[in-house]
Amino acid sequence: MQKSQFDKNGKKVGYLVHLAPSYDNSIDLYLESRVVISLLIETTGLTVGGYLSYKDNPKCAEYFIEKLKKDQIDTIVVHDIEIFNRDIIDLFIQKGFHFIVVEIDKFNSKYCIFEIENNGNKIDAFTVYSKRTNAQWHRLKTKYKKAISRNKILARNLNNICEQFGL
């Protein structure tokens, strides 16, 4: 991916993560987001100006929207396309946010970055999957592969510690 594709060099974006409702995966997703943010900066020049992880809490999402609007941020990065199946994403669509999806394949060997424009309508799964299908996939650098594998081990260990202490 070339930096000129988004033509937003140095622009700030928001970062949105949806936590699993049945278990705590906040450590895993936070560590994954750190790798994705580094990849995003290197490939597009975009920097993250705000980060939110949530579990279907509209008040939390509204606060995040206000913060982003105050900081003049109109684009949100996500790393999981399943977020578009959540109802809460409609709040961001209604407020006019655009989306950039950074997806890393399950083998941690390739990534793609694509943009989803907001036309005011609900973003359906077909739109997301068609954008994903047309996106160009790139090889993931070794430093990101290693970071992902180390972070998975770290997250598993931290989650085990939290379970042992009942946190």
N, C-alpha and C positions, 0 to 999 in steps of 0.2 A: 504494500500500500504506500502510495506517495503522499507526502504531506499536503500537496496541492489539491488532492481529491476533495477534502473538506474545506479548504481555503479558510481555515479558522485558526491559523497558527497563533498560539499564545492565548486563545480564547478559553474562558473558564466554562466548565460544564458541571452539572450536578451528577451524583452517582446514587443509584437507587438499588437496594437489595431487598428482596422479599424473603423473610425467614420462614422456615417450615412451621406449620401450625401444631404438629404433633410432637416435635422434639426440638431441642436447642442446637441449631447448627450455626450460631452466630460466629463462633471462632473460625470455623471452616470457611464461611463466606467472607469474613473480614480478611483473612489471609489470602484468599483467592482474589479479592478485590485489589489488594496491594500489588499483586503481580499484573493484573489487568490494567491498573492505573499506570504502572511503569511502561507497559507495552503501548498504551494509548499515547503517552507523552512522546515516546520514541518514534512512533509511526505516524502520528497525526499532528503533534505539537499542541494538542488540547491538554489543559490542566484541570484538575478537579477542584472546584470551589466549595463544594458541599457534599456531605455523605449522609445517607439515611438508610438504616435497616429497620424494618417494621414487620408487624404481624397484623395486617388488615385493620389498622387503627386510623380512621379518617382524620381525627384531630391531629395526630402526629404528621400525617401527610400534608394537611393544610398548613401546619406550622412550617414544614419544609418548603412548601410552595411559596409562602410569604417570604421566607429567608432568601430563596433563590431569586424571586422577583425583586427584592430589595437590592440584591447584588447584581441585578440585570443579567441573570442567567436564564436562557430560554431553551436549553438543550440538556437532556438527561441521558446518561450512559447506563446501560444495563448489561449484565453478562449472562443472563438467563432468559431465553425467549419465552419461557413459560409465564413470565410476569405479565405478558399481554393477555393471559387467560384470567387474570384477577380483576375483580370489579374496581379495586382502588385505582387502577391505572386510568380509569375514566376521569378522575379528578384532575390529573395532569393533562389529559387531552383537552378537557373543557377550558383549562387555563392557557392553552396554546403552546404547550411544550412540544418540542421535537425530540426524537430519540435516536441514539446511536447504540447499536448492539455490537458488543465485542464478545465473540464466541470462540472458545478454545475447544477443539474436539476432545472426545473422551480418552484418547490415547496420548494427549498432550504433545502432539506432533505438529499440528496445524492450527491456524487461527484465521478468522475473517472479521472484518469490520464493515458494517453497513449502516446506512442511515434510513430511518423511517420518518418521512415527513408527516406532519399533522395537518390533515385537511378538515379538522373539526368533527369528523365522524369517528365512531368506535373503530379501533384498529383490530381487525379480525385475524385469526390464525392464518388464513390463506394469504393475506398481505405479507405477514411476517415470513412465512415459509417461502413465498415466491421471491422476496428480497434475499433471503438466505440462499436460495438455490442459485440466484444470479450473482451472488457475491463471489469475489475472487478469494480463494484460500491461499495462504502463505505458510511457508515452513516456520515453525517456532524456533527461535534461537535457543541454543543449549542453556544459556543462563536462565531463561524463563522455564525451560523444562525442569532443570534442577531445582529452581525455586518452588515450583508447583509440587514436586515430589517431596521436598523437605517440609513444605507447609502442610501437606496432608499428614505426614508423620507427626509433626508438631501438634496439629489440631487434634489428632486421635489421642495423643498423650495428654494434652490439656483437658480434653473431654473426659478421659478416664480419671484424671485427678479430681475434676469437678464432681464426678459421680461418687468417688470414694469419700469425699468430704460432704456430700449431700448438697452441693451448691446448684 
